Amino acid sequence: MARITQNKPTSYTLPISLQNVKIVMVDGLASRHEDECWGEFSDNQGVLTISLDSSLKGPALRGSLYHEVFHMVLYISGISFIMEEKMEEAIVRSLENLFLPIKDDVDKLLIKLEKVSSGK
Ligand SMILES: [Zn+2]
């Protein structure tokens, strides 16, 4: 499991594969974009940015962070280089909207399956 280290109150480092991705929270990110934007992953800088906005919390913050992490994973794995941008966005959104809501249940199921397989 990746370990998150905090550099400053709004800057973090997330080790993934053989590199460290910087995660920063910035104010006013949404106003930089025409459409609603709570986060972005800059592949050329290796920086994942999340909006510092008091309305972005709970499930919305979780979804935004994971959305950008999924983009980051596709980029670092090289998969994003062999697909169109719209295809990548569709994959990321399917993971965010379909996988993420069941992630905790899958983790709980895994614990039960491990108990069954170990005979406990
Ligand atoms: Zn996206």
Boltz pocket constraint, residues with backbone or C-beta under 6 A from the ligand:
constraints:
  - pocket:
      binder: B
      contacts: [[A, 67], [A, 71], [A, 89], [A, 92]]
      max_distance: 6.0
